[in-house]
Amino acid sequence: MHLHLLKWLYPGMRFKRWLLLFAFGVVLVALGLGLVFNYKYLDVIEEMIFRLVYLWKGSYNYMFTTIIGIGVVSTGIVVMLFAMRRVIRSVITVLLPENSGPLVDIIYEKRKLGKGPSVTVIGGGHGLSVLLRGIKKATSNATAVVTVADDGGSSGRLREDLGIVPPGDLRNCLVALADTEPLMEKLFQYRFKGKSELAGHSFGNLFIAAMTEVTGDIEQALKESSKVLAVRGRVLPASKAHVRLDAVFTDGTVAEGESHIPEVHKQIRRVRLFPEHVEPVQSAIDAITSADAIVLGPGSLYTSIMPNLLVDGIADALRKSKAIKIYICNVMTQPGETDGYTASMHAKAIIDHAGSGVIDYMLVNSTPISDTMKAEYAEQGAYPVIVDEEAINALGIGFVRADLINETDLIRHDPDKLCRAVMHLVIDLQDRIRRVSRR
């Protein structure tokens, strides 16, 4: 109880100024009432105090009047705060959902997150949503720029049937950034079972598809869907165009379609979009241009990160941006996509496709992987990515080792660890830039 009251006085709450103004108004009202009722009424009260103290002590000291006055003021402040708290609660309980936590915590969290750095994350797949789950705890100024090249599963079916951009990765990012009830998350991630035409579709994909048809625009559909899920930040497609991702292998053969690329199991020379030139979403370009930090990945190198960089204007905006550009390297190689790749080879592939200047720093995992997990992944053709420090530095990229994974039954990036590593890097570099600019 007392701790929650003190939280109202935390810096950045924008509450103390209004509390002081309210108190000043109370003082003016008290002064006005004193003038209206004249001082003789106050004299009556003071005389009563005098008589009570004199009967009790046999003498009188004006210090007693001061002490009683302080007690009256303190009581008035407590009553004032209690009444204000009840008024605020009466209003806010109508607007906030049940079990949403103390109001002071909600306000403090939103004020704090609103002052966080502007972070734009580029990618797709499971890795992007993992990062966003962590980032939303550090800032509400996060923007996810998401690939639209997915052509498999529910997303691929809706893309072909309705002519919309694939909603799957967009849905995952919305849910990852959502500040909503667990039941709502389960609903958006629910997949229909059985043998009907709905089988395999997720409710969230259908919701986004329906919202797109209602609003007439995928960007507006995501904006409205964000309101439903109380999303902290924004989710944007890299483009609204219907695109296909192709891979050209070192032997000259070509695989058409994002879902078919890993199936070929050949070394990739480069990937490309068809059609080659597609218009970007302007909001995505603006998010890259205005960001304090830009994060690539984590996720599949060629099928999650690259498609975004191939959209016209995205790589150019990334190169020109003054933001801190961070690439989160995968922990394990991906069969059929990055077989035998070291950390520097991941970075070089990005530079080859998007040009130099798109990566300033690379985050690599420092946590040892158990022999048991290595053996399990080796059976699937996946191995730990070797961090070749000299080759990374030769590309003009700095790198930071950090504990990034959560090893259970799978080797996955941990949202909180990822967030800490990214935010520490961003804040440290921003502080360093400020110190240099002051000299």
BAKETOR-866766 format. One record per residue (C-alpha): residue number from 1; z, x, y. Coordinates in nm, 3 decimals. Each point is the difference from the previous one (the first is absolute). Layout:
N
(NUM; (Z; X; Y))
...
END
This chain:
439
(1; (0.000; 0.000; 0.000))
(2; (0.110; 0.264; 0.255))
(3; (-0.278; 0.237; -0.112))
(4; (-0.265; -0.268; 0.055))
(5; (0.136; -0.067; 0.349))
(6; (-0.022; 0.370; 0.086))
(7; (-0.363; 0.011; -0.117))
(8; (-0.093; -0.224; 0.293))
(9; (0.088; 0.298; 0.223))
(10; (-0.231; 0.247; -0.181))
(11; (-0.264; 0.173; 0.218))
(12; (-0.337; -0.173; 0.010))
(13; (0.131; -0.351; -0.075))
(14; (-0.074; -0.123; 0.357))
(15; (0.316; -0.204; -0.023))
(16; (0.257; 0.184; 0.214))
(17; (-0.187; -0.064; 0.326))
(18; (-0.002; -0.375; -0.062))
(19; (0.362; 0.004; -0.114))
(20; (0.099; 0.169; 0.327))
(21; (-0.208; -0.248; 0.197))
(22; (0.168; -0.286; -0.187))
(23; (0.343; 0.148; 0.074))
(24; (-0.094; 0.039; 0.366))
(25; (-0.097; -0.366; 0.006))
(26; (0.338; -0.095; -0.150))
(27; (0.176; 0.205; 0.269))
(28; (-0.199; -0.179; 0.272))
(29; (0.090; -0.336; -0.153))
(30; (0.368; 0.096; -0.014))
(31; (-0.008; 0.119; 0.361))
(32; (-0.175; -0.317; 0.108))
(33; (0.256; -0.216; -0.180))
(34; (0.278; 0.197; 0.170))
(35; (-0.153; -0.073; 0.338))
(36; (-0.049; -0.368; -0.085))
(37; (0.354; -0.057; -0.128))
(38; (0.157; 0.227; 0.259))
(39; (0.240; 0.285; -0.062))
(40; (0.303; -0.230; -0.009))
(41; (-0.083; -0.092; -0.359))
(42; (-0.004; 0.367; -0.094))
(43; (0.331; 0.038; 0.181))
(44; (0.146; -0.272; -0.223))
(45; (-0.107; 0.191; -0.312))
(46; (0.136; 0.328; 0.135))
(47; (0.331; -0.171; 0.089))
(48; (0.028; -0.135; -0.356))
(49; (-0.051; 0.352; -0.136))
(50; (0.266; 0.127; 0.242))
(51; (0.253; -0.262; -0.112))
(52; (-0.062; 0.059; -0.373))
(53; (0.029; 0.378; 0.031))
(54; (0.309; -0.028; 0.226))
(55; (0.174; -0.230; -0.251))
(56; (-0.088; 0.241; -0.281))
(57; (0.073; 0.332; 0.170))
(58; (0.226; -0.095; 0.289))
(59; (-0.231; 0.192; 0.233))
(60; (-0.371; 0.008; 0.085))
(61; (-0.267; 0.272; 0.026))
(62; (-0.357; -0.068; 0.113))
(63; (-0.117; 0.205; -0.299))
(64; (0.063; -0.311; -0.211))
(65; (-0.256; -0.193; 0.207))
(66; (-0.254; 0.280; -0.055))
(67; (0.062; 0.007; -0.376))
(68; (-0.031; -0.377; -0.030))
(69; (-0.317; 0.012; 0.214))
(70; (-0.154; 0.260; -0.233))
(71; (0.096; -0.217; -0.296))
(72; (-0.168; -0.304; 0.158))
(73; (-0.317; 0.202; 0.072))
(74; (-0.008; 0.136; -0.357))
(75; (0.046; -0.348; -0.142))
(76; (-0.279; -0.126; 0.225))
(77; (-0.237; 0.274; -0.122))
(78; (0.078; -0.079; -0.365))
(79; (-0.055; -0.371; 0.058))
(80; (-0.322; 0.076; 0.192))
(81; (-0.138; 0.220; -0.281))
(82; (0.102; -0.249; -0.268))
(83; (-0.165; -0.287; 0.184))
(84; (-0.315; 0.205; 0.062))
(85; (-0.015; 0.098; -0.366))
(86; (0.031; -0.361; -0.111))
(87; (-0.269; -0.114; 0.244))
(88; (-0.241; 0.271; -0.118))
(89; (0.073; -0.079; -0.364))
(90; (-0.054; -0.374; 0.058))
(91; (-0.345; 0.069; 0.142))
(92; (-0.109; 0.282; -0.228))
(93; (0.099; -0.157; -0.332))
(94; (-0.269; -0.260; 0.063))
(95; (-0.262; 0.274; 0.036))
(96; (0.107; 0.256; -0.262))
(97; (-0.033; -0.054; -0.376))
(98; (0.310; -0.031; -0.213))
(99; (0.167; 0.319; -0.125))
(100; (-0.187; 0.211; 0.256))
(101; (0.307; 0.208; 0.085))
(102; (0.210; 0.029; 0.315))
(103; (-0.193; -0.064; 0.321))
(104; (0.122; 0.322; 0.161))
(105; (-0.139; 0.204; -0.292))
(106; (-0.336; -0.174; 0.023))
(107; (-0.028; 0.056; 0.376))
(108; (0.114; 0.362; -0.021))
(109; (-0.243; 0.076; -0.283))
(110; (-0.295; -0.156; 0.181))
(111; (0.083; 0.180; 0.328))
(112; (0.034; 0.331; -0.184))
(113; (-0.318; -0.045; -0.205))
(114; (-0.192; -0.108; 0.309))
(115; (0.069; 0.341; 0.156))
(116; (-0.131; 0.186; -0.305))
(117; (-0.317; 0.212; 0.013))
(118; (-0.341; -0.159; -0.037))
(119; (-0.119; 0.091; -0.350))
(120; (-0.347; -0.081; -0.135))
(121; (-0.040; 0.030; -0.376))
(122; (-0.347; 0.025; -0.156))
(123; (-0.070; -0.061; -0.367))
(124; (0.024; -0.264; -0.269))
(125; (0.128; -0.069; -0.348))
(126; (0.358; 0.017; -0.123))
(127; (0.082; 0.322; 0.186))
(128; (-0.056; -0.150; 0.345))
(129; (0.232; -0.296; -0.063))
(130; (0.271; 0.239; -0.128))
(131; (-0.011; 0.198; 0.325))
(132; (0.007; -0.317; 0.212))
(133; (0.315; -0.124; -0.176))
(134; (0.176; 0.308; 0.131))
(135; (-0.165; 0.020; 0.343))
(136; (0.103; -0.354; 0.096))
(137; (0.367; 0.112; -0.016))
(138; (-0.065; 0.261; 0.271))
(139; (-0.238; -0.175; 0.239))
(140; (-0.158; -0.340; 0.058))
(141; (-0.294; 0.169; 0.173))
(142; (-0.189; 0.064; -0.322))
(143; (-0.365; -0.079; -0.062))
(144; (-0.170; 0.016; -0.339))
(145; (-0.377; 0.061; 0.001))
(146; (-0.109; -0.107; -0.347))
(147; (-0.309; 0.068; -0.211))
(148; (-0.241; -0.289; -0.066))
(149; (-0.194; 0.166; -0.283))
(150; (0.204; -0.146; -0.288))
(151; (-0.228; -0.185; -0.242))
(152; (0.218; -0.057; -0.306))
(153; (0.233; -0.273; -0.123))
(154; (0.093; -0.301; 0.209))
(155; (-0.112; 0.170; 0.322))
(156; (-0.346; 0.073; -0.140))
(157; (-0.045; -0.358; -0.122))
(158; (0.099; -0.150; 0.336))
(159; (-0.220; 0.251; 0.181))
(160; (-0.305; -0.104; -0.204))
(161; (0.076; -0.373; -0.008))
(162; (0.099; -0.049; 0.364))
(163; (-0.165; 0.295; 0.175))
(164; (0.331; 0.120; 0.151))
(165; (0.146; 0.349; 0.011))
(166; (0.213; 0.067; -0.310))
(167; (0.351; -0.128; 0.078))
(168; (0.204; 0.183; -0.268))
(169; (0.098; 0.317; 0.188))
(170; (0.044; -0.203; 0.320))
(171; (0.238; -0.233; -0.184))
(172; (0.204; 0.289; -0.138))
(173; (0.037; 0.148; 0.348))
(174; (0.108; -0.334; 0.148))
(175; (0.266; -0.039; -0.267))
(176; (0.113; 0.363; 0.043))
(177; (0.051; -0.049; 0.375))
(178; (0.151; -0.346; -0.036))
(179; (0.353; -0.077; 0.115))
(180; (0.037; -0.316; -0.200))
(181; (0.170; -0.165; -0.294))
(182; (-0.047; 0.158; -0.349))
(183; (-0.134; -0.334; -0.125))
(184; (-0.284; 0.015; 0.254))
(185; (-0.092; 0.349; -0.120))
(186; (-0.002; -0.118; -0.361))
(187; (-0.220; -0.293; 0.101))
(188; (-0.259; 0.220; 0.173))
(189; (-0.009; 0.242; -0.295))
(190; (-0.010; -0.272; -0.267))
(191; (-0.307; 0.005; -0.226))
(192; (-0.121; -0.316; -0.171))
(193; (-0.005; 0.015; -0.379))
(194; (-0.192; -0.189; -0.264))
(195; (-0.375; -0.047; -0.042))
(196; (-0.087; -0.202; 0.307))
(197; (-0.219; 0.122; 0.286))
(198; (0.320; 0.091; 0.186))
(199; (0.114; 0.235; -0.277))
(200; (0.044; 0.355; 0.132))
(201; (0.001; -0.103; 0.365))
(202; (0.314; 0.070; 0.201))
(203; (0.133; -0.271; 0.229))
(204; (-0.001; 0.244; 0.293))
(205; (-0.370; 0.073; -0.046))
(206; (-0.080; -0.371; -0.003))
(207; (0.221; -0.055; 0.304))
(208; (-0.181; 0.270; 0.201))
(209; (-0.337; -0.133; -0.117))
(210; (0.093; -0.353; 0.109))
(211; (0.139; 0.125; 0.332))
(212; (-0.324; 0.191; 0.060))
(213; (-0.204; -0.315; -0.045))
(214; (0.238; -0.202; 0.220))
(215; (0.001; 0.252; 0.286))
(216; (-0.355; 0.122; -0.054))
(217; (0.099; 0.367; 0.025))
(218; (0.186; 0.238; -0.232))
(219; (0.178; 0.177; 0.286))
(220; (0.132; -0.329; 0.136))
(221; (0.088; -0.110; -0.354))
(222; (0.214; 0.311; -0.047))
(223; (0.166; -0.058; 0.337))
(224; (0.095; -0.355; -0.093))
(225; (0.109; 0.104; -0.349))
(226; (0.224; 0.264; 0.159))
(227; (0.187; -0.278; 0.179))
(228; (0.065; -0.178; -0.328))
(229; (0.142; 0.317; -0.156))
(230; (0.180; 0.126; 0.315))
(231; (-0.191; 0.329; -0.024))
(232; (0.135; 0.304; 0.187))
(233; (-0.321; 0.149; 0.131))
(234; (-0.369; -0.076; -0.056))
(235; (-0.243; 0.006; -0.289))
(236; (-0.369; 0.053; 0.081))
(237; (-0.314; 0.045; -0.209))
(238; (-0.200; 0.313; 0.082))
(239; (-0.309; -0.222; 0.026))
(240; (-0.098; -0.363; -0.045))
(241; (-0.326; 0.097; -0.169))
(242; (-0.085; -0.056; -0.365))
(243; (-0.019; 0.359; -0.128))
(244; (-0.037; 0.181; -0.330))
(245; (0.143; 0.343; -0.076))
(246; (-0.223; 0.237; -0.195))
(247; (0.079; 0.344; -0.140))
(248; (-0.247; 0.285; -0.028))
(249; (0.102; 0.244; -0.275))
(250; (-0.069; 0.373; -0.016))
(251; (-0.274; -0.055; -0.258))
(252; (-0.185; -0.232; 0.240))
(253; (0.078; -0.325; -0.177))
(254; (0.141; -0.298; 0.193))
(255; (0.265; -0.262; -0.080))
(256; (-0.026; -0.325; 0.197))
(257; (0.316; -0.193; 0.078))
(258; (0.356; 0.114; 0.061))
(259; (0.134; -0.126; -0.333))
(260; (-0.268; 0.190; -0.199))
(261; (0.053; 0.343; 0.157))
(262; (0.304; 0.112; -0.208))
(263; (-0.165; -0.125; -0.320))
(264; (-0.279; 0.262; 0.011))
(265; (0.236; 0.301; -0.030))
(266; (-0.222; 0.244; 0.187))
(267; (0.078; 0.227; 0.291))
(268; (-0.063; -0.177; 0.331))
(269; (-0.207; 0.177; 0.267))
(270; (0.035; -0.271; 0.259))
(271; (0.036; -0.374; 0.047))
(272; (-0.203; -0.225; 0.228))
(273; (-0.013; -0.358; 0.119))
(274; (-0.283; -0.243; -0.054))
(275; (-0.120; -0.098; 0.251))
(276; (0.054; 0.344; 0.152))
(277; (0.086; -0.123; 0.351))
(278; (0.256; -0.280; 0.042))
(279; (0.177; -0.109; 0.316))
(280; (0.374; 0.070; 0.020))
(281; (0.266; -0.247; 0.106))
(282; (0.068; 0.087; 0.363))
(283; (0.374; -0.059; -0.040))
(284; (0.002; 0.268; -0.271))
(285; (-0.170; 0.249; 0.234))
(286; (0.251; -0.088; 0.275))
(287; (0.292; 0.049; -0.242))
(288; (-0.125; 0.349; -0.086))
(289; (-0.061; 0.089; 0.364))
(290; (0.342; -0.113; 0.125))
(291; (0.214; 0.119; -0.292))
(292; (0.279; 0.258; 0.025))
(293; (-0.059; 0.089; -0.365))
(294; (-0.280; -0.067; -0.249))
(295; (0.067; 0.016; -0.373))
(296; (-0.270; 0.027; -0.268))
(297; (0.110; -0.115; -0.344))
(298; (0.165; 0.016; -0.236))
(299; (-0.252; -0.147; -0.239))
(300; (-0.320; 0.063; -0.191))
(301; (-0.188; 0.269; 0.189))
(302; (-0.356; -0.124; -0.039))
(303; (0.050; -0.374; -0.056))
(304; (0.290; -0.084; 0.237))
(305; (-0.006; 0.252; 0.287))
(306; (-0.366; 0.104; 0.029))
(307; (-0.155; -0.349; 0.043))
(308; (0.188; -0.042; 0.328))
(309; (-0.121; 0.335; 0.134))
(310; (-0.363; -0.091; -0.078))
(311; (0.004; -0.308; 0.226))
(312; (-0.180; 0.078; 0.326))
(313; (0.236; 0.120; 0.272))
(314; (0.313; 0.039; -0.215))
(315; (-0.032; 0.374; -0.069))
(316; (-0.117; 0.064; 0.357))
(317; (0.304; -0.183; 0.143))
(318; (0.223; 0.192; -0.240))
(319; (-0.138; 0.338; 0.109))
(320; (0.035; -0.085; 0.370))
(321; (0.349; -0.150; -0.028))
(322; (0.286; 0.201; 0.149))
(323; (0.237; -0.139; -0.262))
(324; (0.169; 0.210; -0.268))
(325; (-0.224; -0.034; -0.307))
(326; (0.171; 0.018; -0.337))
(327; (-0.151; -0.013; -0.347))
(328; (0.232; -0.091; -0.287))
(329; (-0.134; 0.178; -0.304))
(330; (0.013; -0.166; -0.342))
(331; (0.261; 0.132; -0.241))
(332; (-0.221; -0.030; -0.309))
(333; (-0.374; 0.040; -0.050))
(334; (-0.192; -0.320; -0.066))
(335; (-0.215; -0.011; -0.314))
(336; (-0.367; -0.053; 0.079))
(337; (0.054; 0.068; 0.368))
(338; (0.193; 0.320; 0.076))
(339; (0.012; 0.180; -0.335))
(340; (0.110; 0.361; 0.054))
(341; (0.049; -0.046; 0.376))
(342; (0.256; 0.211; 0.184))
(343; (0.165; -0.114; 0.323))
(344; (-0.250; 0.195; 0.213))
(345; (-0.292; -0.158; -0.189))
(346; (0.131; -0.346; 0.092))
(347; (0.014; 0.100; 0.367))
(348; (-0.340; 0.172; -0.008))
(349; (-0.164; -0.312; -0.144))
(350; (0.133; -0.201; 0.296))
(351; (-0.119; 0.261; 0.249))
(352; (-0.345; 0.014; -0.166))
(353; (-0.038; -0.375; 0.043))
(354; (0.168; -0.052; 0.339))
(355; (-0.030; 0.339; 0.175))
(356; (0.254; 0.258; 0.110))
(357; (0.290; -0.115; 0.213))
(358; (0.092; -0.304; -0.207))
(359; (0.307; 0.163; -0.159))
(360; (0.269; 0.199; 0.180))
(361; (0.266; 0.004; -0.271))
(362; (0.017; -0.076; -0.368))
(363; (0.310; -0.138; -0.171))
(364; (0.039; 0.128; -0.358))
(365; (0.263; -0.083; -0.259))
(366; (0.267; 0.261; -0.066))
(367; (0.189; -0.177; -0.279))
(368; (-0.055; 0.150; -0.349))
(369; (-0.150; -0.237; -0.256))
(370; (0.169; -0.015; -0.339))
(371; (-0.179; 0.137; -0.305))
(372; (0.024; -0.343; -0.162))
(373; (-0.189; -0.165; 0.286))
(374; (-0.256; 0.280; 0.009))
(375; (-0.071; -0.053; -0.369))
(376; (-0.035; -0.378; 0.043))
(377; (-0.242; 0.038; 0.290))
(378; (-0.194; 0.275; -0.177))
(379; (-0.086; -0.250; -0.275))
(380; (-0.179; -0.202; 0.271))
(381; (-0.171; 0.307; 0.145))
(382; (0.223; 0.026; 0.311))
(383; (0.178; 0.318; 0.106))
(384; (0.224; 0.107; 0.292))
(385; (-0.199; 0.098; 0.309))
(386; (0.042; 0.374; 0.060))
(387; (0.099; 0.088; 0.356))
(388; (-0.218; 0.302; 0.087))
(389; (0.163; 0.103; 0.327))
(390; (-0.246; 0.271; 0.111))
(391; (-0.301; -0.223; -0.054))
(392; (0.166; -0.281; 0.200))
(393; (0.073; 0.235; 0.290))
(394; (-0.359; 0.133; -0.017))
(395; (-0.117; -0.353; 0.083))
(396; (0.206; 0.013; 0.322))
(397; (0.251; -0.249; -0.133))
(398; (0.377; 0.033; 0.001))
(399; (0.196; -0.138; -0.291))
(400; (0.353; -0.123; -0.058))
(401; (0.175; -0.017; -0.335))
(402; (0.235; -0.293; -0.049))
(403; (0.162; -0.210; -0.270))
(404; (-0.246; -0.291; -0.012))
(405; (0.016; -0.154; -0.345))
(406; (0.209; -0.236; -0.205))
(407; (-0.035; 0.094; -0.366))
(408; (0.090; -0.285; -0.235))
(409; (-0.250; -0.114; -0.262))
(410; (-0.280; 0.097; 0.241))
(411; (-0.043; 0.269; 0.263))
(412; (-0.026; -0.193; 0.326))
(413; (0.053; 0.080; 0.364))
(414; (0.334; -0.138; 0.122))
(415; (-0.031; -0.220; 0.314))
(416; (0.321; 0.121; 0.166))
(417; (-0.062; 0.367; -0.080))
(418; (-0.357; -0.026; 0.130))
(419; (0.120; -0.167; 0.319))
(420; (0.267; 0.264; 0.064))
(421; (-0.245; 0.285; -0.053))
(422; (-0.265; -0.154; 0.225))
(423; (0.240; -0.098; 0.278))
(424; (0.179; 0.338; -0.003))
(425; (-0.334; 0.174; 0.033))
(426; (-0.113; -0.231; 0.280))
(427; (0.326; 0.023; 0.196))
(428; (0.028; 0.379; -0.043))
(429; (-0.356; 0.054; 0.119))
(430; (0.042; -0.239; 0.294))
(431; (0.316; 0.185; 0.107))
(432; (-0.182; 0.332; -0.028))
(433; (-0.288; -0.129; 0.214))
(434; (0.243; -0.126; 0.266))
(435; (0.178; 0.337; 0.015))
(436; (-0.330; 0.184; 0.042))
(437; (-0.120; -0.240; 0.273))
(438; (0.321; 0.059; 0.202))
(439; (-0.057; 0.375; 0.018))
END
